[in-house]
Amino acid sequence: MSVTRRELLAGGVLAGLFGGRVAAEPTGTEWRNWSGTLSCMPKGRFRPASERELMNFVASTRGPIRPVGAGHSFSPLVPTDGHIVVIDQLAGLIRHDAERMEATFGAGTRLSDLGAPLEAIGQAMYNMPDIDRQTFAGAVATATHGTGLSLGCISDYVSGMRLVTPTGDVLNLSADEDPDVFQAARVNLGALGVVTEITTRNREVYRLKAVTEVRPLEEAIADFDTNAARYRHYEMFPIPYSTYTLTLAIEETEEATSYPEGAGDDEATFLSLVEMLMAGPAFVRGPVIDMLFGETPPSTVVDVSYKALTNVRNSRFNEMEYSVPVERGHECLVEVLDTIKAQGIDVIFPLEYRWVKGDDTWLGMSSGHEGHAAISVHQIASHDYRPLFDAVEPIFWKYDGRPHWGKLHSLGAGELRALYPHFDDFNAVRARLDPDGRMLNPHLRTVFGVTT
Ligand SMILES: Cc1cc2nc3c(=O)[nH]c(=O)nc-3n(C[C@H](O)[C@H](O)[C@H](O)COP(=O)(O)OP(=O)(O)OC[C@H]3O[C@@H](n4cnc5c(N)ncnc54)[C@H](O)[C@@H]3O)c2cc1C
């Protein structure tokens, strides 16, 4: 079977590998996350049409509240038996400042709805994550990031926010106004209240050229540092059991928009292959995958930044991601791949390996360091993720890894406090704004060590 260039780039092959089936979103009042693994039966859902309506709701009700974005987190940040607050009506461009290159959006805006309005006012986000279905508030809450050693996570660019607190008050936050709460809110896990507006620093509109290649893994690791320094964005998708990896190199260009020829139409064939490989013994996977990938030609896309940076991932999976200090990244990645192979773990889903610039947020995964290497492992949603995640999580701990807040992990307050110098500062702001613990659910109680 051959792999078309377009499929490779547009994610057909990755989507195939990122494959699996999931039950349709159930109707009724049940809430489910994107992967379909998390669910809850909230007491009610509230969809405010305005910030004022939200303030009234919070002030006039009692009991737990969990804000929800697009439900794309894998960690149980949202599930509650209290109220879920959905702010999809608080969306769109609110105002901008051409001189400061800043723009303010409703916090419920999907990332996919930021690019075009920004382009119309001559602005663009510095970076984007792998997909753009998340809400702005959800992405900021978990320090969602893309790749690029000179580029921070989305929270790094936030310069202002409006927050409806758990008592129903509203705060205007920036480095000058309420700086402690602002610092905490830049990566907030939805634990401080409900964010209604977000202001970010942007740059002028730019175009990108993205080249995807299949390369021998050893070679790609050996020149990763050089490429990470050379390109604006550089990342790898190492394939378990294979001696190959996909690499993605992206740089600025003035070239016209172009996509590879040929529509990707054999994802179904690829999915069958994935299922066959998953059903067969682990030792045949490496050679079969190598045969499939080895001859795949490079593929190039050119487009405006927000389109070139993001992908569509239709096939459902669960994910664990840890960020380790950048200088230990390769070693940790190799240990994860070797462990998967040595233990014969049932996975053929590619890993993702990205470098992210350090920042000065309190709870960002790259905070307080020059940069971090983010290593993600994925398991298709129809398979039990525990054998894979249980095997690799202790490896991440050895490398002082910090878990992505939106992805699965098993750490509690004790371990997290040791990883984040500002952990107690955040917790103090959280306890001050939310003395009754309205914003907590069982997962956040574990994360913040709240037992009452
Ligand atoms: C296919 C896929 C690809 C992904 N790619 C990347 C990637 O490239 N890089 C990366 O870093 N992550 C990635 N993620 C993870 C994802 O970006 C984060 O989990 C993100 O938080 C999801 O945003 P959401 O809008 O779905 O929020 P949800 O998952 O619904 O919520 C996340 C958090 O935000 C809080 N929240 C939501 N709205 C508000 C609000 N108005 N006020 C306060 N808190 C709020 C919630 O309470 C919760 O704590 C990916 C996830 C998926 C499923």
The ligand as an SDF file (V2000), in Angstrom:
LIG
                    3D

 53 58  0  0  0  0  0  0  0  0999 V2000
   -6.9090   16.1960   19.2150 C   0  0  0  0  0  0  0  0  0  0  0  0
   -6.2530   17.0490   20.2850 C   0  0  0  0  0  0  0  0  0  0  0  0
   -5.1010   17.7480   19.9870 C   0  0  0  0  0  0  0  0  0  0  0  0
   -4.4760   18.5200   20.9660 C   0  0  0  0  0  0  0  0  0  0  0  0
   -3.3430   19.2030   20.6430 N   0  0  0  0  0  0  0  0  0  0  0  0
   -2.6890   19.9050   21.5790 C   0  0  0  0  0  0  0  0  0  0  0  0
   -1.4890   20.5970   21.2680 C   0  0  0  0  0  0  0  0  0  0  0  0
   -1.0220   20.6040   20.1300 O   0  0  0  0  0  0  0  0  0  0  0  0
   -0.8490   21.2430   22.2760 N   0  0  0  0  0  0  0  0  0  0  0  0
   -1.3240   21.2640   23.5500 C   0  0  0  0  0  0  0  0  0  0  0  0
   -0.6840   21.8530   24.4260 O   0  0  0  0  0  0  0  0  0  0  0  0
   -2.4850   20.6440   23.8710 N   0  0  0  0  0  0  0  0  0  0  0  0
   -3.1750   19.9850   22.9130 C   0  0  0  0  0  0  0  0  0  0  0  0
   -4.3610   19.3620   23.2330 N   0  0  0  0  0  0  0  0  0  0  0  0
   -4.9130   19.5530   24.5810 C   0  0  0  0  0  0  0  0  0  0  0  0
   -5.8910   20.7440   24.6160 C   0  0  0  0  0  0  0  0  0  0  0  0
   -5.3550   21.8660   23.9270 O   0  0  0  0  0  0  0  0  0  0  0  0
   -6.1680   21.1700   26.0520 C   0  0  0  0  0  0  0  0  0  0  0  0
   -6.6010   20.0940   26.8100 O   0  0  0  0  0  0  0  0  0  0  0  0
   -7.1780   22.3270   26.1320 C   0  0  0  0  0  0  0  0  0  0  0  0
   -7.2930   22.7200   27.4790 O   0  0  0  0  0  0  0  0  0  0  0  0
   -8.5440   21.9590   25.6040 C   0  0  0  0  0  0  0  0  0  0  0  0
   -9.3180   23.1240   25.4780 O   0  0  0  0  0  0  0  0  0  0  0  0
  -10.9220   23.0570   25.5460 P   0  0  0  0  0  0  0  0  0  0  0  0
  -11.4610   24.3240   25.0010 O   0  0  0  0  0  0  0  0  0  0  0  0
  -11.3940   21.7980   24.9430 O   0  0  0  0  0  0  0  0  0  0  0  0
  -11.1490   23.0610   27.1220 O   0  0  0  0  0  0  0  0  0  0  0  0
  -11.7680   21.9270   28.0660 P   0  0  0  0  0  0  0  0  0  0  0  0
  -11.0310   20.6680   27.8470 O   0  0  0  0  0  0  0  0  0  0  0  0
  -13.2400   21.9230   27.9330 O   0  0  0  0  0  0  0  0  0  0  0  0
  -11.3530   22.5390   29.4870 O   0  0  0  0  0  0  0  0  0  0  0  0
   -9.9940   22.6450   29.8280 C   0  0  0  0  0  0  0  0  0  0  0  0
   -9.8510   23.5090   31.0660 C   0  0  0  0  0  0  0  0  0  0  0  0
  -10.2300   24.8430   30.7490 O   0  0  0  0  0  0  0  0  0  0  0  0
  -11.1420   25.3170   31.7180 C   0  0  0  0  0  0  0  0  0  0  0  0
  -11.9870   26.3200   31.1000 N   0  0  0  0  0  0  0  0  0  0  0  0
  -12.7170   26.2050   29.9670 C   0  0  0  0  0  0  0  0  0  0  0  0
  -13.3810   27.3580   29.7540 N   0  0  0  0  0  0  0  0  0  0  0  0
  -13.0620   28.2030   30.7710 C   0  0  0  0  0  0  0  0  0  0  0  0
  -13.4290   29.5400   31.1250 C   0  0  0  0  0  0  0  0  0  0  0  0
  -14.2450   30.2620   30.3690 N   0  0  0  0  0  0  0  0  0  0  0  0
  -12.9210   30.0750   32.2530 N   0  0  0  0  0  0  0  0  0  0  0  0
  -12.0680   29.3590   33.0310 C   0  0  0  0  0  0  0  0  0  0  0  0
  -11.6870   28.0990   32.7400 N   0  0  0  0  0  0  0  0  0  0  0  0
  -12.1710   27.5380   31.6240 C   0  0  0  0  0  0  0  0  0  0  0  0
  -11.8850   24.0650   32.1600 C   0  0  0  0  0  0  0  0  0  0  0  0
  -12.4970   24.2520   33.3970 O   0  0  0  0  0  0  0  0  0  0  0  0
  -10.7460   23.0670   32.2170 C   0  0  0  0  0  0  0  0  0  0  0  0
  -10.0580   23.1940   33.4160 O   0  0  0  0  0  0  0  0  0  0  0  0
   -5.0260   18.6030   22.2830 C   0  0  0  0  0  0  0  0  0  0  0  0
   -6.2010   17.9060   22.5760 C   0  0  0  0  0  0  0  0  0  0  0  0
   -6.8160   17.1330   21.5830 C   0  0  0  0  0  0  0  0  0  0  0  0
   -8.0800   16.3880   21.9080 C   0  0  0  0  0  0  0  0  0  0  0  0
  1  2  1  0
  2  3  1  0
  2 52  2  0
  3  4  2  0
  4  5  1  0
  4 50  1  0
  5  6  2  0
  6  7  1  0
  6 13  1  0
  7  8  2  0
  7  9  1  0
  9 10  1  0
 10 11  2  0
 10 12  1  0
 12 13  2  0
 13 14  1  0
 14 15  1  0
 14 50  1  0
 15 16  1  0
 16 17  1  0
 16 18  1  0
 18 19  1  0
 18 20  1  0
 20 21  1  0
 20 22  1  0
 22 23  1  0
 23 24  1  0
 24 25  2  0
 24 26  1  0
 24 27  1  0
 27 28  1  0
 28 29  2  0
 28 30  1  0
 28 31  1  0
 31 32  1  0
 32 33  1  0
 33 34  1  0
 33 48  1  0
 34 35  1  0
 35 36  1  0
 35 46  1  0
 36 37  1  0
 36 45  1  0
 37 38  2  0
 38 39  1  0
 39 40  1  0
 39 45  2  0
 40 41  1  0
 40 42  2  0
 42 43  1  0
 43 44  2  0
 44 45  1  0
 46 47  1  0
 46 48  1  0
 48 49  1  0
 50 51  2  0
 51 52  1  0
 52 53  1  0
M  END
$$$$
